[in-house]
Amino acid sequence: VKLLDMETRVIGMIIMAGVIVQIILGELDLLSPSMTDPITLIHGAIGISGLGLTLFMTNRALKISQTPITKYVMILASLLVLGQVATGGMLLTGMSTRVSDHAMTAYVIVFLLVGHVIYAINYAKKQKQ
């Protein structure tokens, strides 16, 4: 069980680092709506990889949930990341969506995951008492 916890924590940190890198790339205006721009392609690859990792963690949470709300948080996170990939694709193809909606959802993902980590730490402390 300890190895499982360590693996989950490491993947969670990778996901969070990916989201933060994505936000930084967007906030620094390094992205352009072009499928030939290398930074935009890296941004897309990180996003699609993040979706895969989030789905993996959601699958893990559905099987072995550490807290009562982990399953719901991870399902919501998966839907939000899927929405990010979808709106990113829409931005690349010129479909009508706002960049602000895409960026705002990234911040929601960060707040959701950080909030859950704080909740999980407090939940674990209460369980040990």
Secondary structure, 3 states (H helix, E strand, C coil): CHHHHHHHHHHHHHHHHHHHHHHHHHHCCCCCCCCCCHHHHHHHHHHHHHHHHHHHHHHHHHHCCCCCCHHHHHHHHHHHHHHHHHHHHHHHHCCCCCHHHHHHHHHHHHHHHHHHHHHHHHHHHHHHC
